[in-house]
């Protein structure tokens, strides 16, 4: 039967797309049609339509691969980048060169739409294939976690409920007192249920202090967090003398039975240890105020983020994240590999890539 690569049509193809997603990633994969319409069709960086492509054999979807376009700031330049997402092939059609064919199609379509560089966070299954394709590895992502409440940890270890609760009470009381003493009295915090337009000023003020990161202006943050239909995010602002000097955007969830928050965005002056510490302390305070058990933050090695986080109670996770190898394929002459290779050049957050989208 003849095969063809087509652009994803939500009305015509979503049921088959959903079926392949479940086969490829399991029942936990996000199958919310409204979410995918927002993510693919409503992306403000699309040029000629969504950039998700299906390989169909008749009416059957046997593979998928595509791009999520956005902007990338590279040493003062603003490029059109795109994340590689939803790479999947039906298990009955493996070892036929389909993965390579779909990847090449996505890159060619991206190039036609002006994409300068494709980036992706590959997992242990897809990473070897990208290496065979010749995609360079930019860095291996790290994730940092800070325990806030430890009752569940203690219950798993000592198996005695009242002792676990007592241990947690002692730990939490000590850490809250310690945090109170560390809070910067000149910095105030504001909690919002939307990203405000005023956040643009923070991006404009500090962007030139970075080397490589996704553009985090109001256009992007509004689309990514205000307009998403299936998740409610929390915005934490840090202000000094009334001006926003940093922000974190938080996704509260339950993971392995524990209430936690993931800082999907974590942005301030990367050279200012005071501001980074204040933002980290604001995140910890929010967790204590809302009885969350731990906080997760992702960052790169550029600037002082890693140093400050590790000195303020955050730890590198024992296991690396599932999608942890940052890879790239340069499509234009507007950017070079030397400009973007290396963890020391990047600021990257939990919101980058497809993991936080539950794809």
URBEL-V694904 format. One record per backbone hydrogen bond with DSSP energy under -1.0 kcal/mol. NH is the residue of the N-H (numbers start at 1). CO is the residue of the C=O. E is the energy in kcal/mol with one decimal. If there is no record, write none. Layout:
BEGIN
NH	CO	E
NH	CO	E
END
This chain:
BEGIN
4	56	-1.9
6	54	-2.6
8	52	-2.8
13	9	-3.6
14	10	-1.2
17	13	-2.6
18	14	-3.1
19	15	-2.0
20	16	-2.1
21	17	-2.1
22	18	-2.2
23	19	-2.1
24	20	-2.4
25	21	-3.1
26	22	-2.1
29	26	-1.6
30	358	-2.8
36	32	-1.9
37	33	-2.4
38	34	-2.0
39	35	-2.9
40	36	-2.9
42	37	-1.4
46	43	-1.7
53	65	-2.0
54	6	-3.1
55	63	-2.5
56	4	-2.9
57	60	-2.9
60	57	-1.8
62	55	-2.8
63	55	-1.1
64	88	-2.6
65	53	-2.1
66	85	-1.7
67	51	-2.0
68	83	-2.3
70	81	-2.5
72	79	-2.2
73	213	-3.1
74	77	-2.8
75	211	-3.3
77	74	-2.1
79	72	-3.1
81	70	-2.7
82	117	-1.4
83	68	-2.6
84	119	-2.5
85	66	-2.3
88	64	-2.4
90	62	-3.0
93	90	-2.6
101	97	-2.1
102	98	-2.9
103	99	-2.3
104	100	-2.7
105	101	-1.9
106	102	-2.3
107	103	-2.2
108	104	-2.3
109	105	-2.7
110	106	-2.6
111	107	-2.5
112	108	-1.9
113	109	-1.2
114	111	-1.5
115	110	-2.7
116	80	-3.4
117	80	-1.1
118	329	-2.5
119	82	-2.7
120	327	-1.8
122	325	-2.8
127	123	-2.6
130	126	-2.0
131	127	-2.0
132	128	-1.9
133	129	-1.8
134	131	-1.0
135	130	-2.3
138	326	-3.3
139	326	-1.1
141	324	-3.7
144	297	-3.3
145	315	-2.9
146	295	-2.5
148	293	-3.4
149	293	-1.7
154	150	-2.6
155	151	-2.5
156	152	-1.8
157	153	-1.1
158	154	-3.3
159	155	-1.1
164	160	-2.2
165	161	-2.4
166	162	-2.1
167	163	-2.6
168	164	-2.5
169	165	-2.4
170	166	-2.4
171	167	-2.4
172	168	-3.3
173	169	-2.4
174	170	-2.2
175	171	-2.6
176	172	-2.4
177	173	-2.0
178	174	-2.3
179	175	-2.7
180	176	-2.5
181	177	-1.7
183	179	-1.4
187	184	-1.6
188	239	-2.3
190	237	-2.0
192	235	-2.8
199	196	-1.8
200	197	-2.0
201	198	-1.5
203	199	-1.7
204	200	-2.7
205	201	-1.9
206	202	-1.8
207	203	-2.2
209	206	-2.0
210	207	-1.8
212	345	-1.5
213	73	-1.7
215	71	-2.3
221	217	-2.5
222	218	-2.9
223	219	-1.8
224	220	-3.1
225	221	-2.4
227	222	-1.9
234	250	-2.2
235	192	-2.9
236	248	-3.5
237	190	-2.9
238	246	-2.7
239	188	-3.1
240	243	-2.6
243	240	-1.7
245	238	-3.0
247	267	-2.4
248	236	-2.5
249	265	-1.5
250	234	-3.4
251	262	-2.2
253	260	-2.4
255	258	-2.7
258	255	-1.9
260	253	-2.8
261	294	-1.8
262	251	-1.9
263	296	-3.1
264	249	-1.5
264	262	-1.5
265	249	-1.4
267	247	-2.8
272	269	-1.3
276	272	-2.2
277	273	-2.6
278	274	-2.3
279	275	-2.4
280	276	-2.5
281	277	-2.7
282	278	-2.3
283	279	-1.9
284	280	-2.1
285	281	-2.7
286	282	-2.2
287	283	-1.9
288	284	-2.4
289	285	-2.8
290	286	-1.4
291	288	-1.1
292	287	-2.6
293	259	-3.5
295	146	-2.0
296	261	-2.1
297	144	-2.9
301	343	-2.1
302	346	-1.5
304	270	-3.0
308	304	-2.4
309	305	-2.8
310	306	-2.5
311	307	-1.3
312	309	-1.3
314	309	-2.1
315	145	-2.5
317	143	-2.6
324	122	-1.0
325	122	-1.9
326	139	-2.5
327	120	-2.9
328	136	-1.5
329	118	-2.4
331	116	-3.0
332	116	-1.3
340	337	-1.1
341	337	-1.8
342	138	-1.7
345	342	-1.7
347	212	-1.9
351	264	-1.6
352	349	-1.3
358	355	-1.9
359	354	-1.6
END
